[in-house]
Amino acid sequence: MLNVQTFGDGGTPLIIAHGLFGSGRNWGVIAKRLSDRGRVVTVDMRNHAGSFWSDDHSYEAMAADLAEVIETIGVSSADVLGHSMGGKAGMVLALRRPALVSKLVVADIAPVGYAHSQMQPIEYMRKVDLSRVERRSDVLAQLNGLEAGVPEFIAQSLDIKEKKWRLNLDVLAAEMDGIIGFPDVSGTYEGPALFLSGGNSDYVRSEYRREIKELFPSAKFAKIPGAGHWLHAEKPREFEAAVRVFLDH
């Protein structure tokens, strides 16, 4: 099963699924704050952080992982919040096994394929000379050239003591087309769904709303002004407030 961390207890559990190159730890502050309303479980997705490595990084497999987390908790259903890659996994779970998902929050992603690859960070990570890394600043120096904020983010996935990445870079590279794509999933999720995006992000364009509504007929849309794709990191209080209002009503 996925590596998880639990905050709080009671209520309808909230499962949080991070995006590509992330970890459950990235969501610790938001998880702790939301745990005042019930149990929150942050997961490390497969091939990331403390979870197992597998050659299969399909959204069907990631959705099955999330289903196993919910079933292991011992509840009939849970709320699911997913960002980017985690949002796509959450959508596939809701479409495949709707009874397991009470409410769905999808953060800055749509059920469509995207043209932009995420291979550049992988190429940079592969080029890092781990023998020269003694502290985090050594990593950041070698990641110079990536988009602002990205080096700091992906540096969190380096185990400095063990001098190794806590990401399965080979599989993530091999599966990149699937990661930026979206599987052909039949059916609909009729439950409450919130598509929460950054006001400065173009990941959830207006033309995607038709596809979203076809799969998620009850979908509602909201934007966080001044935030980009990493809306939960850029505007954590506003993000938390929007999620809280949706889950509590």
Protein Blocks (a to p, Z undefined) as FASTA:
>chain_A
ZZdddeheejjdddddddehiafklmmmmmmmmmmnoccdddddehiajbccdfblcfkl
mmmmmmmmmmmnopabdcdddehjlmmmmmmmmmmmmmlpmbdcdehiafdddfbdcklm
mmmmmmpcfklpcbfklmmmmmgoiaehklmmmmmmpcfklopafbdfklmmmmmmmmmm
ccddedjdfbdcdddddfkbckbcfklmmmmmmmmmmbccdddehiafklmlmmmmlmmm
mmmmmmmZZ
